[in-house]
Each structure stands twice: as C-alpha cells, then as structure tokens.
C-alpha cells in the first residue's frame, strides 16, 4: 500500500477528531508509536508520517470496519462526515477503491 503524504496528513486530521485515548489506542494497536505528550495534531502528524505502510494499511482497515463507532464518538457529526469524506477522496486520488 503506497499512501501519499496528503493522505497521511488527511488521516492525521481525521484522527485528531477523536479523543486522545481513542486515538492512542488505535495508533498503538497498529504499531504506530504514540507518546503521552502527543496531544496535538502536529504530534499525530509525525506518528503517521513515520509509520510504515503495513501499519497504515492495518489502521485504515480498522477505521473502515469501525467507522460507525468512531462517528458516534465525534460531536457534531458533520465534523466526522467532512473529514471522513475528505480522507476517502484522498485514498481515491491515491488509486484505492
């Protein structure tokens, strides 16, 4: 899976919608380091940009399977919908369906 920098940054913006604990668990579950002081978008950006493609693919797989649960955690819902649609658009531009 070859994901562009744009898609990785879009993923970072998407993850930033989630509370810190949910984001931390998602990243660590997929072998993407997340330190406690990483409480902002810049740090999430660095974690995602440095992650290997296998970890990114695994993370995307879980996000796709659990998008309903993740959406439930974000309020207002339009924020989730906008970031989710933007992330899907980036993946389409990278050639993923």
N, C-alpha and C positions, 0 to 999 in steps of 0.2 A: 504494500500500500504506500503510494507516494503522495503525501499530502503537502500542499503548498503552504508557504508561510502565512498567506492570507487566511487559509482555512484554519490553521493552528491558532491564529490570533482571534478568529471568529469563535472558535471553541473556547478560548480563554474568556472572551466576553460572555459567552453562554454560561460557563461555569461560575462566573462572578455573580450571576443571579442567585445562586444557591447559597444557603448559609455556610459558614466556614466549616462546620463539622461534616456536613454532607459532601462538600467539595473535597475536603481532606480524605474522607473515606474512599470516595470514587477514585481519586488520584493514586492513593497508596494501594488500593485493591488491584490496580493495573500497573504496579511497579513504577509509578511516576512520583519521585520524591516531593514531599510537601512538608515543610517545616512549620512549626507553630507560629513563627513570626511572619509567615507568608499569609497575611490577612488582607492583601490588596491585589488589584488586577496586575500590577507590574510583576509581582512575585509569581502569580499563576502563569502569566505570560512566559516567564523564564522557565518554569517547570515544563510547560507544554512545548516550548520551542526546543528544549534539550531532550525531550523524550524520544525514544526510538520508535520506529514505525510499527513494530509489533505491539507495543504498549498503547499507542494511539489507536490502532485498529481495534484492540480489545476494549478500550474505553468507549469508542464510537458504538461498538456492538451493544454494550450495556446501556448506553444512553438511548439508542433506538428501541431496545426492548422495554425500557422503563420510562419512556417519555411522559406517560400519563401520571406516574407517581412524581416525577420531577416537576411537571407542570403544577400539580397540586400544591407543591411547596413554595411556589412563587406567587406573590400578590403585588400588584394586579396582574391578572392572567395575560393581558395584552403584551406585557414585557416579555414573558416567556415566548409567546407566539411570534413576536417580531424577531427575537434572537434565534429561535428555532428555525424559522423560515430563512433567515439570512445564512445560518450555518448550512442548511440543506442546499441553498443556492451555491455556496462556495464549494461544497462537495460535487455538485453537478458540474461546475466550471472545471474542477479537477478531473472530471471524467467518470465519476462514480454515479451509479444509478440506484 
